[in-house]
């Protein structure tokens, strides 16, 4: 059986895995996506990366973690090799736990626009303390929040409320 050709928009699949300086400086550029084969269905995709490494921005010591990503895709899915390379770009990056997890979530949400996504960083013990950081995104909750915010800025019927500067 003849192998199928690699889709041209996937930059990393089928190529060597060496990262270049611009990719390390801007990991988001590494990520590739492909069309969801079943966009009409809710299903969960889960990736567990047990070899995540970054550096403490204060001490320069390595921080080891297991990063778990679970998401319900909408129109796009993340390509797994690009995700692995994305994680490797953090190896020498000085960044706090909280920033790691939130940056990963932000980058993936920007790329994929999933229905739901959770990123968990389970960081290894350092200095006698283990840390776990969880960040989540829910597109339906975000839409509800935007609608509520929009209604607060109007009188609920689409007309803008009058505001006053008195007392300011």
C-alpha positions in Angstrom: 0.0 0.0 0.0 1.4 3.4 -1.0 1.6 6.0 1.8 -0.7 9.0 1.5 1.0 12.3 0.7 1.5 14.7 3.6 -0.9 17.6 3.6 1.1 20.7 2.5 0.0 22.9 5.4 1.5 20.6 8.0 5.0 21.9 8.5 6.5 19.3 10.8 4.9 15.9 10.1 7.3 13.8 8.0 10.3 16.1 8.6 13.2 16.1 11.0 12.4 17.4 14.5 15.1 20.0 15.1 13.7 23.4 16.2 15.1 26.6 14.8 15.8 29.7 16.9 12.6 31.6 15.7 10.4 28.6 16.7 12.0 28.5 20.2 11.5 32.2 20.6 7.9 32.0 19.5 6.6 28.5 20.2 3.0 29.3 19.0 4.4 29.4 15.4 5.2 25.7 15.7 1.6 24.5 16.1 -0.2 22.9 13.2 -3.8 22.0 12.9 -6.0 19.9 10.6 -9.8 19.8 9.9 -11.8 17.9 12.5 -13.1 14.7 10.8 -16.3 14.7 12.8 -17.2 18.4 13.6 -20.9 17.5 14.1 -20.0 15.3 17.1 -18.7 16.2 20.6 -15.8 13.9 21.4 -12.7 14.4 23.6 -9.1 14.3 22.6 -6.5 13.9 25.3 -2.8 14.3 25.2 -0.5 13.5 28.1 3.1 14.8 27.8 5.1 13.4 30.8 8.4 14.9 29.8 7.7 18.6 29.8 10.6 20.8 31.0 10.9 24.5 31.4 13.2 26.6 33.7 12.5 28.7 36.8 12.9 32.3 35.7 14.5 33.2 39.0 16.9 30.4 39.7 17.4 28.9 36.2 16.7 25.5 37.7 14.8 23.0 35.5 11.1 22.5 36.2 9.7 19.1 35.2 6.0 18.4 34.7 3.4 16.3 33.1 1.2 18.4 30.9 -2.2 17.0 30.1 -4.4 18.6 27.5 -8.0 17.5 27.0 -10.4 19.2 24.6 -13.5 18.9 22.6 -12.7 20.1 19.1 -14.9 22.3 16.9 -13.6 22.7 13.4 -9.9 22.1 14.0 -7.6 19.5 15.8 -4.0 20.0 16.8 -1.4 17.9 14.9 0.4 15.8 17.5 4.0 16.1 16.3 3.7 19.9 16.2 2.4 19.8 19.8 5.4 17.7 20.9 7.8 20.2 19.3 5.8 23.1 20.8 6.4 21.5 24.2 10.1 21.0 23.5 10.4 24.8 22.8 9.9 25.4 26.5 12.9 23.4 27.5 15.2 26.5 28.0 12.5 29.1 28.6 12.4 30.8 31.9 8.7 30.8 32.9 6.6 30.3 36.0 4.2 27.3 36.3 1.1 29.5 36.1 2.4 31.2 32.9 3.3 27.8 31.3 -0.2 26.4 31.7 -2.1 29.6 30.8 0.2 30.3 27.7 -0.4 26.7 26.5 -4.2 27.2 26.9 -4.1 30.6 25.1 -2.0 29.4 22.2 -4.2 26.3 21.6 -7.5 28.1 22.0 -6.2 30.8 19.5 -5.3 28.1 17.0 -8.2 25.6 17.4 -11.2 27.5 18.8 -12.3 24.4 20.6 -15.7 23.9 22.3 -13.9 23.1 25.5 -10.3 22.7 26.6 -8.5 22.0 29.9 -4.7 22.2 30.4 -3.2 20.7 33.5 0.4 21.2 34.5 1.4 18.7 37.2 4.8 19.9 38.2 7.4 17.7 40.0 8.4 18.3 43.6 11.0 21.1 44.0 11.9 22.5 47.3 9.6 20.0 49.0 6.5 21.2 47.2 4.7 19.8 44.2 2.5 22.2 42.2 -0.5 21.6 39.9 -2.0 24.4 37.8 -5.2 23.9 35.8 -6.6 26.3 33.3 -9.8 25.9 31.3 -11.7 27.3 28.4 -15.4 26.8 27.6 -16.6 28.4 24.3 -20.3 28.3 25.3 -19.6 30.0 28.7 -17.5 32.6 26.9 -20.3 33.3 24.5 -22.8 33.5 27.3 -20.5 36.0 29.1 -20.2 38.1 26.0 -24.0 38.1 25.6 -24.5 39.1 29.3 -21.9 41.8 29.0 -23.5 43.1 25.8 -26.9 43.2 27.6 -25.4 45.1 30.5 -24.2 47.7 28.1 -27.7 48.1 26.6 -31.1 48.2 28.2 -31.8 44.6 27.2 -33.6 45.7 24.0 -30.6 46.6 21.9 -30.7 50.4 22.8 -27.6 51.7 24.6 -28.0 53.0 28.1 -27.3 56.6 28.8 -24.4 57.1 31.1 -23.6 60.1 33.2 -20.3 61.6 34.2 -21.8 63.3 37.3 -19.9 62.7 40.5 -16.8 61.7 38.7 
